[in-house]
Amino acid sequence: MLSRISERLVELKEAHDDEPQHAVISLGHIWVDIMMDVNGIPKAGGFAVSDHTNASVGGSYRVLQAAARMGVPTRHAGVVGTGPWATIVREALDGSGIEHIGQDRLDTDSGFRLVLADEDRRKTYIATYGAEAQGDATTFDCVEPAAGDVVHISGNTLMDHTAAGVDEFMHRAGTDPAGRDFTIVLNPTNTLSLVNDHLLEDLVLARPIWSCNRQEANTLADRLGIFRDDEASLTVGGGFDRSMAELCQALGETLRAPPVVRAGSRGAWVRTPGGEVVHVDGYPTKATHTRSAGAPHTGTLCAMLARGWSLTDAVRIANAAASLAIQRSVNGVPNCPDYETAIALVDANDDSTTASGGDRS
């Protein structure tokens, strides 16, 4: 059962006023996204017109930006290059109060991606990898989490040379979450199917918190050989909820670690080791954005864990932050709110549920 958020805020403030602030540290890649609305994706040798173009910093920056807005110290441990794209990355990090503790490359620029969105909002990606993808086994030697810190690992770091650094960090972190005094949150991408078996095994053995959307969760289940009933109905409010709960349950049992399986405005399903699957309600909102709200959700989740919230409560606040981020999107990019605004939405919903005779759960 979840306590009222306002009551929990008082408890946490009293408990942690004299403690140092815990940080969110990301091992992810950061690059520049150039988003272009086009009248159609051209065929080879063809031509397309863009009526709107916008450049923004993407990758794990969006996770760290969300965590910073939740009021926790944030650190980027990835590689940043030297050049025009890297300059944009560094200015964004500085502007959001995110400390870069990772390596600097003087011989190459950071990467960028073209994101082409057609009239049906289908997106096509063209990536140019840069310094962020040119790490090695020593890349994350700089990461020494303090007690209470949260380490974020993104799937975009698992596909290139920098993956060796992630693997070395996972070996240092060990295979017993109870023996670590920090938390690892891993959010895979849709390219999880391409991660090599050895690295995936090391990630699973480390038993992090896995934060996935439904597609990523299904890809992970496929890699782990988990059977699902593909004939189950996926209607919202019926078979969909049951299917999500079963997927979360199966992942939790196989991973022996907590999975968080997101489903947009439907919220998320959470299972702690040995526990039952809990559905944490979402906050319906009009989808006016063109990018996923997964980064604001993951960043808020990490920040709330760093602030001492339970996993289920952290997911609830992350659901609210993701919904608000969509409402406040700028040029198609979800824009995460600050800590007080996210808490206010959760608390208002809690008051509404209580007034209507609902259960605070």
FENQUISUL-V663082 format. One record per pair of residues at least 6 apart in sequence whose ideal C-beta (glycine too) atoms are under 8 Angstrom apart, sorted by sequence separation. I is the first residue (numbers start at 1). J is the second residue. D is the distance in Angstrom with one decimal. If there is no record, write none. Layout:
i,j,d
I,J,D
I,J,D
This chain:
i,j,d
42,48,4.3
68,74,4.6
80,86,5.4
93,99,7.7
117,123,5.2
118,124,7.7
145,151,5.5
157,163,6.4
174,180,6.6
177,183,7.9
233,239,3.0
234,240,4.8
252,258,6.7
262,268,4.6
263,269,7.6
271,277,4.6
305,311,7.0
328,334,7.5
329,335,5.7
353,359,7.4
354,360,6.3
41,48,6.8
67,74,5.0
93,100,5.5
116,123,6.8
173,180,6.1
177,184,7.8
188,195,7.9
221,228,6.3
232,239,5.3
233,240,7.5
252,259,5.2
261,268,6.2
270,277,7.1
271,278,7.2
328,335,4.3
353,360,6.4
3,11,7.9
40,48,5.8
115,123,5.8
116,124,4.4
143,151,6.9
157,165,8.0
158,166,6.3
192,200,7.9
195,203,8.0
212,220,6.3
251,259,4.2
260,268,5.5
261,269,4.7
269,277,5.6
270,278,5.0
309,317,7.0
326,334,5.2
39,48,6.1
80,89,5.7
115,124,7.6
116,125,7.8
157,166,5.5
234,243,5.8
260,269,7.5
261,270,7.8
269,278,7.2
304,313,7.0
305,314,5.2
325,334,3.7
328,337,6.6
38,48,4.4
39,49,5.3
64,74,4.6
80,90,6.3
90,100,7.2
115,125,5.8
116,126,7.5
210,220,7.0
218,228,7.4
232,242,6.9
233,243,7.8
251,261,7.2
259,269,7.9
260,270,5.3
269,279,5.5
270,280,6.1
304,314,3.5
325,335,5.6
350,360,6.2
38,49,6.7
64,75,7.9
114,125,7.1
173,184,6.3
232,243,5.0
248,259,5.5
259,270,7.4
268,279,7.7
269,280,7.5
325,336,4.6
38,50,5.1
39,51,7.4
64,76,5.9
113,125,5.7
114,126,4.3
258,270,6.8
259,271,5.9
267,279,6.3
268,280,5.2
322,334,7.2
324,336,7.5
325,337,6.7
37,50,5.9
80,93,8.0
113,126,6.6
153,166,6.2
248,261,4.7
258,271,6.3
267,280,5.1
301,314,5.2
304,317,5.2
324,337,4.4
36,50,4.1
37,51,5.7
113,127,4.7
229,243,7.9
232,246,7.8
247,261,6.1
258,272,5.1
267,281,4.6
268,282,7.1
300,314,7.7
301,315,6.3
304,318,6.7
37,52,4.3
61,76,7.5
112,127,7.9
113,128,7.2
228,243,7.7
258,273,6.5
267,282,3.4
321,336,5.7
36,52,7.3
37,53,7.7
60,76,7.0
111,127,6.8
112,128,5.5
153,169,8.0
257,273,6.6
266,282,5.3
321,337,6.0
36,53,4.9
76,93,6.2
111,128,5.2
186,203,6.4
229,246,7.7
244,261,6.0
256,273,5.9
265,282,4.7
300,317,6.1
301,318,4.3
324,341,6.4
35,53,7.0
60,78,6.9
111,129,4.6
112,130,7.4
151,169,7.8
228,246,7.1
264,282,6.6
265,283,6.7
300,318,4.1
324,342,6.4
34,53,6.7
35,54,5.0
111,130,3.3
228,247,6.4
244,263,5.9
252,271,3.7
263,282,7.4
265,284,4.5
34,54,7.6
35,55,7.6
80,100,6.0
110,130,4.4
111,131,7.4
204,224,7.6
251,271,7.5
252,272,7.7
265,285,6.2
298,318,7.5
34,55,5.1
35,56,7.0
89,110,5.2
109,130,5.1
110,131,5.2
111,132,5.8
248,269,3.9
252,273,6.9
297,318,4.7
300,321,4.0
321,342,4.2
324,345,6.3
33,55,7.0
74,96,7.6
76,98,5.6
80,102,6.7
82,104,7.1
108,130,5.9
109,131,6.7
110,132,5.7
111,133,6.5
151,173,7.8
184,206,6.4
186,208,4.4
188,210,7.2
228,250,7.0
244,266,7.7
247,269,7.5
248,270,7.1
249,271,6.0
296,318,7.8
297,319,7.1
300,322,7.2
320,342,4.9
323,345,7.3
32,55,6.0
33,56,5.3
74,97,7.1
75,98,7.0
76,99,7.2
79,102,5.6
80,103,7.8
81,104,7.7
82,105,6.4
86,109,5.4
108,131,5.0
139,162,5.6
185,208,6.3
186,209,7.0
187,210,7.7
200,223,6.2
227,250,7.9
240,263,7.8
248,271,5.1
264,287,7.9
320,343,7.9
32,56,7.4
33,57,7.3
74,98,4.6
75,99,4.8
76,100,5.0
77,101,5.5
78,102,4.9
79,103,4.8
80,104,5.9
81,105,4.5
82,106,5.1
85,109,5.0
86,110,4.1
141,165,7.9
184,208,3.7
185,209,4.8
186,210,5.6
187,211,4.4
188,212,6.1
192,216,6.3
226,250,4.8
245,269,5.7
297,321,6.8
32,57,5.8
33,58,3.9
74,99,7.0
75,100,7.6
76,101,6.9
77,102,4.4
79,104,7.5
80,105,7.2
82,107,7.5
83,108,7.4
84,109,6.7
85,110,4.5
135,160,7.9
136,161,6.0
139,164,7.5
140,165,4.4
183,208,7.9
184,209,6.8
186,211,7.1
187,212,6.7
190,215,6.0
226,251,6.9
241,266,7.6
244,269,5.0
252,277,7.3
296,321,5.5
297,322,4.1
317,342,5.5
320,345,4.3
31,57,7.6
32,58,6.9
73,99,7.4
75,101,4.9
76,102,6.1
79,105,5.8
82,108,7.3
83,109,3.0
85,111,6.8
105,131,3.9
108,134,6.7
134,160,7.7
135,161,5.7
136,162,7.6
139,165,3.2
140,166,6.8
143,169,6.2
183,209,6.7
185,211,5.8
190,216,6.2
193,219,5.4
221,247,6.5
240,266,7.3
296,322,5.1
317,343,6.7
320,346,4.8
30,57,6.5
31,58,5.8
65,92,7.9
81,108,5.0
82,109,6.5
83,110,7.0
85,112,5.2
133,160,4.1
134,161,5.8
135,162,3.4
137,164,4.3
138,165,6.7
141,168,7.6
189,216,6.8
192,219,4.7
224,251,7.6
30,58,7.4
31,59,5.1
61,89,7.2
68,96,5.1
81,109,4.5
133,161,6.5
134,162,7.3
136,164,5.6
137,165,5.9
140,168,6.8
188,216,5.0
192,220,5.9
195,223,7.8
226,254,5.7
249,277,5.0
294,322,7.8
30,59,4.5
64,93,7.8
68,97,5.4
81,110,4.3
105,134,6.7
133,162,5.9
135,164,7.2
136,165,6.4
140,169,4.6
177,206,7.9
187,216,7.7
190,219,6.6
193,222,7.0
218,247,7.0
221,250,6.5
248,277,5.0
264,293,7.6
268,297,8.0
293,322,4.1
296,325,4.0
317,346,5.7
320,349,7.6
29,59,4.7
30,60,5.5
68,98,5.9
80,110,5.9
132,162,7.1
135,165,4.8
137,167,7.5
138,168,7.5
158,188,7.6
175,205,4.8
177,207,5.0
193,223,6.6
214,244,6.9
217,247,5.6
221,251,6.2
224,254,5.2
236,266,6.8
293,323,7.7
316,346,6.1
28,59,5.9
29,60,6.2
30,61,4.6
57,88,6.3
61,92,5.9
65,96,4.9
129,160,6.6
137,168,4.9
151,182,6.1
153,184,6.6
155,186,7.7
167,198,7.8
171,202,6.9
175,206,6.0
176,207,7.7
177,208,7.7
188,219,7.3
192,223,6.5
217,248,7.5
220,251,6.6
224,255,7.5
28,60,2.7
57,89,5.8
61,93,7.1
64,96,7.1
103,135,7.2
150,182,6.8
151,183,7.1
153,185,7.3
154,186,7.8
155,187,6.5
159,191,5.8
163,195,7.8
167,199,5.6
170,202,5.0
174,206,7.3
175,207,6.6
188,220,6.3
245,277,4.8
262,294,6.8
280,312,6.2
293,325,5.2
27,60,7.9
55,88,7.2
65,98,7.2
148,181,7.1
149,182,4.5
150,183,4.7
151,184,5.0
152,185,5.3
153,186,4.6
154,187,5.8
155,188,3.9
156,189,5.6
158,191,7.9
166,199,7.3
170,203,6.3
173,206,5.5
214,247,7.5
293,326,5.2
26,60,4.5
64,98,4.9
147,181,3.9
148,182,6.8
149,183,7.5
150,184,7.7
151,185,7.2
152,186,7.9
153,187,7.6
155,189,3.4
158,192,7.7
217,251,6.3
245,279,6.7
278,312,5.7
28,63,6.7
57,92,4.1
61,96,7.8
146,181,7.9
147,182,6.6
150,185,6.0
152,187,7.4
154,189,7.1
155,190,8.0
156,191,7.9
159,194,6.4
167,202,5.6
170,205,7.8
244,279,7.8
262,297,6.2
280,315,4.8
281,316,7.8
103,139,6.4
145,181,7.9
146,182,7.1
155,191,6.4
159,195,7.0
163,199,5.8
170,206,4.7
280,316,5.0
283,319,6.0
300,336,6.9
303,339,7.8
26,63,5.9
61,98,7.5
102,139,7.2
145,182,3.8
155,192,5.8
158,195,4.8
282,319,4.8
283,320,5.5
289,326,5.1
299,336,6.6
26,64,5.3
102,140,7.8
241,279,6.9
281,319,7.1
285,323,4.6
288,326,6.8
291,329,7.7
296,334,5.4
24,63,8.0
103,142,7.4
272,311,6.3
280,319,6.1
284,323,7.5
285,324,7.8
287,326,6.4
288,327,7.5
290,329,7.9
295,334,7.4
24,64,6.8
102,142,6.2
155,195,7.5
272,312,7.9
282,322,7.9
283,323,3.7
286,326,7.7
289,329,3.9
296,336,4.0
101,142,5.4
158,199,6.2
210,251,7.0
260,301,7.0
270,311,6.2
282,323,6.6
283,324,7.8
285,326,5.1
286,327,7.3
288,329,6.0
291,332,5.8
293,334,4.5
101,143,7.5
217,259,6.9
270,312,5.5
285,327,5.3
290,332,3.5
291,333,5.2
292,334,7.6
300,342,6.7
24,67,4.1
289,332,5.6
290,333,7.8
291,334,6.1
86,130,7.6
217,261,4.7
289,333,7.0
85,130,6.6
86,131,6.8
158,203,7.9
210,255,6.4
270,315,5.4
289,334,5.1
30,76,6.5
210,257,6.4
212,259,6.8
214,261,6.4
268,315,5.2
24,72,5.6
26,74,7.5
28,76,7.9
30,78,6.0
207,255,6.9
209,257,6.8
210,258,7.2
212,260,7.1
213,261,7.5
214,262,7.2
23,72,6.4
24,73,7.4
25,74,7.7
26,75,7.3
29,78,5.7
81,130,5.3
82,131,7.7
207,256,6.0
208,257,6.2
209,258,4.9
210,259,4.7
211,260,4.6
212,261,5.6
213,262,4.9
214,263,5.6
22,72,6.7
23,73,4.1
24,74,5.1
25,75,4.6
26,76,5.5
27,77,5.3
28,78,6.1
30,80,7.1
81,131,3.1
153,203,8.0
207,257,3.9
209,259,7.8
210,260,6.8
212,262,6.9
213,263,7.3
268,318,7.7
21,72,6.2
22,73,7.8
23,74,6.6
24,75,7.4
25,76,8.0
26,77,6.5
27,78,6.6
80,131,6.3
81,132,7.4
204,255,6.1
209,260,6.6
211,262,7.2
260,311,7.5
268,319,6.2
21,73,5.6
23,75,5.8
25,77,5.8
26,78,7.1
79,131,4.8
80,132,7.1
267,319,5.4
32,85,4.9
79,132,5.3
204,257,7.8
258,311,5.9
31,85,7.2
78,132,5.5
58,113,6.9
79,134,6.5
153,208,7.1
260,315,5.8
32,88,5.3
79,135,5.2
32,89,6.7
78,135,7.5
31,89,7.3
265,323,6.9
30,89,5.4
79,139,6.4
262,322,8.0
78,139,7.6
155,216,7.6
77,139,7.9
283,345,6.6
30,93,7.7
77,140,5.6
77,142,5.9
77,143,4.9
283,349,7.0
48,116,7.6
59,132,7.4
41,116,6.0
25,101,7.6
41,118,5.5
32,110,7.0
34,112,6.1
36,114,6.6
38,116,5.2
40,118,5.6
31,110,5.9
32,111,7.6
33,112,7.3
34,113,7.0
36,115,6.9
38,117,7.0
39,118,7.4
40,119,7.0
78,157,7.2
213,292,7.4
30,110,7.1
31,111,4.4
32,112,4.3
33,113,5.4
34,114,5.3
35,115,4.5
36,116,5.4
37,117,5.3
38,118,5.8
39,119,6.6
177,257,7.2
31,112,5.6
32,113,7.5
34,115,6.8
36,117,7.1
41,122,7.6
213,294,5.9
29,111,7.7
31,113,6.1
33,115,5.5
35,117,6.7
41,124,5.3
79,162,7.0
78,162,7.3
67,152,7.9
211,297,7.5
211,298,5.2
64,152,7.8
63,152,5.8
211,301,6.1
63,154,7.1
60,152,6.9
60,154,5.1
59,154,7.2
31,127,7.8
60,156,7.3
209,305,7.9
59,156,6.0
60,157,8.0
31,130,6.9
31,132,6.1
30,132,6.1
209,311,6.9
29,132,4.1
29,133,6.5
187,294,6.9
187,298,4.9
27,140,5.6
185,298,6.9
27,143,6.8
185,301,6.5
185,302,5.2
25,143,5.9
25,145,6.2
185,305,7.1
23,145,7.9
183,305,5.4
23,146,7.2
183,306,7.9
22,146,7.1
25,149,6.1
27,151,6.6
28,152,6.5
63,187,7.8
22,147,7.8
24,149,7.4
25,150,7.3
26,151,7.8
27,152,6.8
28,153,6.9
29,154,6.9
20,146,7.8
22,148,3.7
23,149,5.0
24,150,5.0
25,151,5.1
26,152,4.3
27,153,4.9
28,154,3.4
22,149,5.2
23,150,7.5
25,152,6.9
26,153,7.8
27,154,7.3
29,156,4.8
22,150,7.0
24,152,6.1
26,154,7.1
28,156,6.0
29,157,5.6
19,148,7.8
28,157,5.4
27,157,5.8
29,162,7.2
27,165,7.5
27,166,6.0
27,169,6.7
152,298,7.0
152,299,7.8
152,302,5.2
150,302,4.5
150,303,7.6
150,305,5.0
150,306,4.6
149,306,6.6
148,306,6.7
148,308,7.8
123,290,7.3
121,290,6.3
117,290,5.5
117,332,7.5
66,295,6.4
70,299,7.3
66,296,4.4
69,299,8.0
70,300,5.7
66,297,7.9
72,303,4.7
63,295,4.9
66,298,7.5
67,299,4.3
71,303,7.3
62,295,3.5
66,299,2.8
67,300,7.1
70,303,3.5
62,296,6.8
65,299,6.7
66,300,5.3
70,304,6.8
72,306,4.8
60,295,7.9
63,298,5.2
64,299,6.4
67,302,5.3
72,307,6.3
63,299,4.1
67,303,4.1
71,307,7.6
62,299,6.9
66,303,7.1
70,307,7.2
63,302,7.0
67,306,7.6
70,321,7.6
35,290,7.2
66,321,6.7
66,325,7.5
69,336,5.2
71,338,7.5
69,337,6.8
70,338,7.4
71,339,4.6
69,338,4.9
70,339,4.6
66,336,3.9
69,339,6.8
62,333,7.7
65,336,6.4
62,334,7.9
70,342,7.3
62,336,7.8
24,299,7.3
56,331,6.9
54,331,4.2
56,333,5.3
24,302,4.5
54,332,7.2
24,303,5.8
52,331,7.9
54,333,8.0
24,306,5.5
23,306,6.6
22,306,4.2
21,306,7.9
22,307,7.3
22,308,7.9
16,307,7.6
16,308,5.7
15,308,7.1
12,307,6.9
12,308,5.4
35,331,7.1
12,309,7.2
35,332,6.2
35,333,7.8
8,309,7.5
8,313,6.6
5,313,7.6
2,312,6.5
3,313,7.9
2,313,6.0
5,316,7.8
5,317,7.4
2,316,6.5
9,343,6.7
6,343,8.0
5,343,5.9
5,346,4.7
6,347,5.1
5,347,4.7
4,347,7.1
6,350,7.7
5,350,5.8
4,350,5.2
4,354,7.8
4,360,6.3
3,360,7.3
2,360,6.0
1,360,6.8
2,361,5.7
1,361,5.2
